[in-house]
Amino acid sequence: MLDRCYELLAPALTRRAANGEGAVLVDATLGAGGHTEHFLSVLPGLTVIGLDRDTNALDIARARLAPFGARFTGVHTRYDGMAHALDGLGYRATSSVDGVLFDLGVSSMQLDQAERGFAYSVDAPLDMRMNAEDELTAADILNTYSAAELSRVLSRFGEERFARRIADEIVRRRAAEPFTRSGQLVELLYAAIPAATRRTGGHPAKRTFQALRIAVNSELESLAAAIPTAMAALRPGGRLAVMAYQSLEDKIVKAEFTAATASRSPIDLPVELPDDAPDFTSITRGAEQANETEIEANPRSAPVRLRAVERAAHGRNA
């Protein structure tokens, strides 16, 4: 949905000049730099700050974006470190950028690097760290968490119906042999999840692998902190667009956007008080989804939910 993201963010980036001169975009999930490359190419006056916790991704993106020179700066940080990153580059944490883009979840690049352990289709080390400098791995969780803790992770982050059954089987099997490879876990899941569910509920490993990845990388906690930070960083008229790929992420984004676009005036007043007008307006009708053409070209776009908001001119921190 690259073109749609550009359509949503471009009005904020071209307010002062058609080529984006003077505008700043934060790509909060830089990855390999595809989104940033498009924005920098179309808007030759734009400056982009790219954030990513994955040092490998940063190296790839910096090489890819080197032709744009000082118009691009990459920063090694999680997206909830946005305020600190802006401060370190001489920007204020509030009212200093014109657009922010989030493309959440695991990237295609990370999925395609089998040794990272994100994909359940290939036997690989049970790592799942987006930042190789972090200590906690998926293997650590599987081999050290209690059955109750494992069940909570699988239920909360994977919405797995058979969380306790899987957790109990993990604890039983690790007593004989610790978990080190994704193939071990996939084999366990085929055995633990009832055959009837396996036939109709997609790949039996999908929810467990999602849960472990989210837990390893503290993704939901990071997102819950990052969205308000991104909103605060926008100048009046600035825009924020977020692409979420699973319901837990989208619920966080939806809740933050709903609160930010709600009036604070008492519901029984006939008119809205000036100081109580919402700080943001929605520029998408609910969550937009990829069309059939996009899904056919990129099947991984099928679950995407895209939401976007614009900061009002009267924002409280404007």
Beta strands, then each sheet from edge to edge (+ up, - down):
strand 1: 24-27
strand 2: 47-52
strand 3: 72-76
strand 4: 97-103
strand 5: 234-244
strand 6: 280-282
strand 7: 305-311
sheet 1: 3+ 2+ 1+ 4+ 5+ 7- 6+
end
